[in-house]
Amino acid sequence: MNELSKVVNAQLQQAAENLVRNHLMSDEFLDFVQENTKPLDTMMAYYKCAIMEVETKFKVLNEQFSLEYDRNPIESIKTRVKSLDGIVRKVRRKNIPLTLSAIEQNINDIAGIRVVCSFPEDIYLLADCLLQQDDIRLIEQKDYIKHPKENGYRSLHLIVAVPIFLQNEKREMKVEVQLRTIAMDFWASLEHKVRYKKNVPADETERLAQELSECAQISADLDQRMQNIRTRLADAELQHPQKQKKDEQILLDVLGL
């Protein structure tokens, strides 16, 4: 049995080496990398610049809401540029020509930014504020909050084009924006960690998928309850404005202002 296992492992290792040699180390791919190393680095730098542009827009919005409404709708912002092997895998999966222009035209998520919000309504508020800016062009929108994926995934996805200003030109770049709540982000992070576990029986995989879907619904219910609590608090403040003014006056008196 041990000898059979060794033979099988050796065959699997050889198959993996052949896969790398025939695809990732193919003449076409090696020629592409050699010919486009500097243009590829330049393109990736452009995507990083596009991320900085969009990230700055969200930070400005968050600061404005803090000043005008005394609240921060954004909990955190995460950014990433897709790795080269991730791009190559997508090129192969979508059967895209192996050229920089084809990659830039057909792959929309090379530059990505994830905005984690406090409440569900903040997601749509921030998305509207971003899309109203005259230098942002919406390419595609997918609302997985109103229409969750089968596994329970919830998030608002936007593909936007944003200009970056270089030394001698203005260039439009695409950025994928994901907006989700803390609960949505928590679920998606854990789901991603357990999704690719191997050697799990099919019946157990099905049960786990069902449980993950139920957890996603629990997270969505929690979001809605927290949203309702905030709405009730806001309504209560509107109904008792004098108390708020009195509290503000007491503070001013303490400060001697």
FENVEN-V735311 format. One record per pair of residues at least 12 apart in sequence whose C-alpha atoms are under 10 Angstrom apart, sorted by sequence separation. I is the first residue (numbers start at 1). GAP is how many residues later the second one is. If there is no record, write none. Layout:
i:I gap:GAP
i:I gap:GAP
This chain:
i:61 gap:12
i:62 gap:12
i:91 gap:12
i:94 gap:12
i:143 gap:12
i:144 gap:12
i:145 gap:12
i:160 gap:12
i:161 gap:12
i:162 gap:12
i:59 gap:13
i:61 gap:13
i:62 gap:13
i:90 gap:13
i:94 gap:13
i:142 gap:13
i:143 gap:13
i:144 gap:13
i:160 gap:13
i:161 gap:13
i:162 gap:13
i:195 gap:13
i:142 gap:14
i:143 gap:14
i:160 gap:14
i:161 gap:14
i:194 gap:14
i:195 gap:14
i:58 gap:15
i:59 gap:15
i:88 gap:15
i:91 gap:15
i:141 gap:15
i:142 gap:15
i:143 gap:15
i:159 gap:15
i:160 gap:15
i:161 gap:15
i:58 gap:16
i:87 gap:16
i:90 gap:16
i:91 gap:16
i:141 gap:16
i:142 gap:16
i:159 gap:16
i:160 gap:16
i:59 gap:17
i:90 gap:17
i:140 gap:17
i:141 gap:17
i:142 gap:17
i:158 gap:17
i:159 gap:17
i:160 gap:17
i:195 gap:17
i:59 gap:18
i:140 gap:18
i:141 gap:18
i:158 gap:18
i:159 gap:18
i:191 gap:18
i:194 gap:18
i:58 gap:19
i:139 gap:19
i:140 gap:19
i:141 gap:19
i:157 gap:19
i:158 gap:19
i:159 gap:19
i:87 gap:20
i:138 gap:20
i:139 gap:20
i:140 gap:20
i:157 gap:20
i:158 gap:20
i:138 gap:21
i:139 gap:21
i:140 gap:21
i:156 gap:21
i:157 gap:21
i:158 gap:21
i:191 gap:21
i:55 gap:22
i:87 gap:22
i:123 gap:22
i:137 gap:22
i:138 gap:22
i:139 gap:22
i:155 gap:22
i:156 gap:22
i:157 gap:22
i:190 gap:22
i:191 gap:22
i:55 gap:23
i:87 gap:23
i:137 gap:23
i:138 gap:23
i:155 gap:23
i:156 gap:23
i:157 gap:23
i:55 gap:24
i:86 gap:24
i:136 gap:24
i:137 gap:24
i:138 gap:24
i:155 gap:24
i:156 gap:24
i:188 gap:24
i:191 gap:24
i:120 gap:25
i:136 gap:25
i:137 gap:25
i:154 gap:25
i:155 gap:25
i:156 gap:25
i:187 gap:25
i:191 gap:25
i:84 gap:26
i:135 gap:26
i:136 gap:26
i:137 gap:26
i:154 gap:26
i:155 gap:26
i:187 gap:26
i:52 gap:27
i:82 gap:27
i:83 gap:27
i:131 gap:27
i:135 gap:27
i:136 gap:27
i:154 gap:27
i:51 gap:28
i:81 gap:28
i:82 gap:28
i:83 gap:28
i:134 gap:28
i:135 gap:28
i:187 gap:28
i:188 gap:28
i:51 gap:29
i:80 gap:29
i:81 gap:29
i:82 gap:29
i:127 gap:29
i:131 gap:29
i:135 gap:29
i:154 gap:29
i:155 gap:29
i:187 gap:29
i:51 gap:30
i:80 gap:30
i:81 gap:30
i:82 gap:30
i:127 gap:30
i:130 gap:30
i:154 gap:30
i:155 gap:30
i:186 gap:30
i:187 gap:30
i:48 gap:31
i:80 gap:31
i:81 gap:31
i:108 gap:31
i:127 gap:31
i:153 gap:31
i:154 gap:31
i:187 gap:31
i:48 gap:32
i:79 gap:32
i:80 gap:32
i:81 gap:32
i:108 gap:32
i:123 gap:32
i:124 gap:32
i:152 gap:32
i:153 gap:32
i:184 gap:32
i:187 gap:32
i:47 gap:33
i:48 gap:33
i:79 gap:33
i:80 gap:33
i:123 gap:33
i:154 gap:33
i:155 gap:33
i:183 gap:33
i:184 gap:33
i:186 gap:33
i:187 gap:33
i:47 gap:34
i:78 gap:34
i:79 gap:34
i:80 gap:34
i:145 gap:34
i:153 gap:34
i:154 gap:34
i:185 gap:34
i:47 gap:35
i:78 gap:35
i:79 gap:35
i:120 gap:35
i:137 gap:35
i:139 gap:35
i:141 gap:35
i:143 gap:35
i:145 gap:35
i:152 gap:35
i:153 gap:35
i:183 gap:35
i:184 gap:35
i:45 gap:36
i:77 gap:36
i:78 gap:36
i:79 gap:36
i:136 gap:36
i:138 gap:36
i:139 gap:36
i:140 gap:36
i:141 gap:36
i:142 gap:36
i:143 gap:36
i:144 gap:36
i:152 gap:36
i:183 gap:36
i:184 gap:36
i:44 gap:37
i:77 gap:37
i:78 gap:37
i:135 gap:37
i:137 gap:37
i:138 gap:37
i:139 gap:37
i:182 gap:37
i:183 gap:37
i:44 gap:38
i:76 gap:38
i:77 gap:38
i:78 gap:38
i:136 gap:38
i:153 gap:38
i:181 gap:38
i:183 gap:38
i:184 gap:38
i:44 gap:39
i:76 gap:39
i:77 gap:39
i:116 gap:39
i:145 gap:39
i:152 gap:39
i:181 gap:39
i:183 gap:39
i:184 gap:39
i:44 gap:40
i:75 gap:40
i:76 gap:40
i:77 gap:40
i:151 gap:40
i:183 gap:40
i:74 gap:41
i:75 gap:41
i:76 gap:41
i:114 gap:41
i:115 gap:41
i:182 gap:41
i:73 gap:42
i:74 gap:42
i:75 gap:42
i:76 gap:42
i:114 gap:42
i:181 gap:42
i:73 gap:43
i:74 gap:43
i:75 gap:43
i:114 gap:43
i:40 gap:44
i:73 gap:44
i:74 gap:44
i:75 gap:44
i:72 gap:45
i:73 gap:45
i:74 gap:45
i:113 gap:45
i:72 gap:46
i:73 gap:46
i:71 gap:47
i:73 gap:47
i:112 gap:47
i:73 gap:48
i:74 gap:48
i:111 gap:48
i:73 gap:49
i:74 gap:49
i:109 gap:49
i:72 gap:50
i:73 gap:50
i:108 gap:50
i:109 gap:50
i:127 gap:50
i:108 gap:51
i:127 gap:51
i:73 gap:52
i:74 gap:52
i:108 gap:52
i:127 gap:52
i:73 gap:53
i:108 gap:53
i:126 gap:53
i:123 gap:55
i:124 gap:55
i:123 gap:56
i:124 gap:56
i:43 gap:57
i:47 gap:57
i:58 gap:57
i:122 gap:57
i:123 gap:57
i:152 gap:57
i:43 gap:58
i:54 gap:58
i:55 gap:58
i:122 gap:58
i:123 gap:58
i:151 gap:58
i:152 gap:58
i:29 gap:59
i:40 gap:59
i:54 gap:59
i:55 gap:59
i:120 gap:59
i:122 gap:59
i:150 gap:59
i:151 gap:59
i:153 gap:59
i:40 gap:60
i:51 gap:60
i:55 gap:60
i:120 gap:60
i:121 gap:60
i:151 gap:60
i:152 gap:60
i:153 gap:60
i:24 gap:61
i:39 gap:61
i:43 gap:61
i:50 gap:61
i:51 gap:61
i:52 gap:61
i:119 gap:61
i:120 gap:61
i:151 gap:61
i:152 gap:61
i:47 gap:62
i:48 gap:62
i:49 gap:62
i:50 gap:62
i:51 gap:62
i:111 gap:62
i:112 gap:62
i:113 gap:62
i:114 gap:62
i:115 gap:62
i:116 gap:62
i:117 gap:62
i:118 gap:62
i:119 gap:62
i:120 gap:62
i:151 gap:62
i:152 gap:62
i:154 gap:62
i:36 gap:63
i:47 gap:63
i:48 gap:63
i:111 gap:63
i:112 gap:63
i:113 gap:63
i:114 gap:63
i:115 gap:63
i:116 gap:63
i:117 gap:63
i:118 gap:63
i:119 gap:63
i:120 gap:63
i:150 gap:63
i:151 gap:63
i:152 gap:63
i:153 gap:63
i:154 gap:63
i:24 gap:64
i:36 gap:64
i:47 gap:64
i:48 gap:64
i:62 gap:64
i:110 gap:64
i:111 gap:64
i:112 gap:64
i:113 gap:64
i:114 gap:64
i:115 gap:64
i:116 gap:64
i:117 gap:64
i:118 gap:64
i:119 gap:64
i:120 gap:64
i:149 gap:64
i:152 gap:64
i:153 gap:64
i:23 gap:65
i:24 gap:65
i:33 gap:65
i:46 gap:65
i:47 gap:65
i:61 gap:65
i:108 gap:65
i:109 gap:65
i:110 gap:65
i:111 gap:65
i:112 gap:65
i:113 gap:65
i:114 gap:65
i:115 gap:65
i:116 gap:65
i:117 gap:65
i:118 gap:65
i:151 gap:65
i:152 gap:65
i:154 gap:65
i:32 gap:66
i:44 gap:66
i:108 gap:66
i:109 gap:66
i:110 gap:66
i:111 gap:66
i:112 gap:66
i:113 gap:66
i:114 gap:66
i:115 gap:66
i:116 gap:66
i:117 gap:66
i:154 gap:66
i:32 gap:67
i:44 gap:67
i:107 gap:67
i:108 gap:67
i:109 gap:67
i:115 gap:67
i:116 gap:67
i:117 gap:67
i:152 gap:67
i:153 gap:67
i:32 gap:68
i:58 gap:68
i:61 gap:68
i:105 gap:68
i:108 gap:68
i:109 gap:68
i:116 gap:68
i:117 gap:68
i:148 gap:68
i:152 gap:68
i:23 gap:69
i:29 gap:69
i:58 gap:69
i:61 gap:69
i:104 gap:69
i:105 gap:69
i:116 gap:69
i:148 gap:69
i:28 gap:70
i:104 gap:70
i:115 gap:70
i:116 gap:70
i:58 gap:71
i:114 gap:71
i:57 gap:72
i:58 gap:72
i:57 gap:73
i:145 gap:75
i:54 gap:76
i:57 gap:76
i:54 gap:82
i:81 gap:94
i:79 gap:97
i:79 gap:98
i:78 gap:100
i:120 gap:100
i:77 gap:101
i:77 gap:102
i:121 gap:102
i:120 gap:103
i:121 gap:103
i:119 gap:104
i:120 gap:104
i:74 gap:105
i:76 gap:105
i:118 gap:105
i:119 gap:105
i:122 gap:105
i:54 gap:106
i:74 gap:106
i:75 gap:106
i:76 gap:106
i:119 gap:106
i:120 gap:106
i:121 gap:106
i:54 gap:107
i:74 gap:107
i:75 gap:107
i:119 gap:107
i:120 gap:107
i:54 gap:108
i:73 gap:108
i:74 gap:108
i:118 gap:108
i:119 gap:108
i:53 gap:109
i:54 gap:109
i:118 gap:109
i:119 gap:109
i:53 gap:110
i:50 gap:111
i:51 gap:111
i:53 gap:111
i:119 gap:111
i:50 gap:112
i:52 gap:112
i:53 gap:112
i:49 gap:113
i:50 gap:113
i:51 gap:113
i:49 gap:114
i:50 gap:114
i:49 gap:115
i:50 gap:115
i:48 gap:116
i:49 gap:116
i:46 gap:117
i:47 gap:117
i:49 gap:117
i:46 gap:118
i:46 gap:119
i:46 gap:120
i:50 gap:121
i:54 gap:121
i:50 gap:122
i:51 gap:122
i:53 gap:122
i:54 gap:122
i:55 gap:122
i:50 gap:123
i:51 gap:123
i:54 gap:123
i:49 gap:124
i:50 gap:124
i:51 gap:124
i:46 gap:125
i:47 gap:125
i:48 gap:125
i:50 gap:125
i:51 gap:125
i:46 gap:126
i:47 gap:126
i:51 gap:126
i:46 gap:127
i:47 gap:127
i:48 gap:127
i:46 gap:128
i:47 gap:128
i:43 gap:130
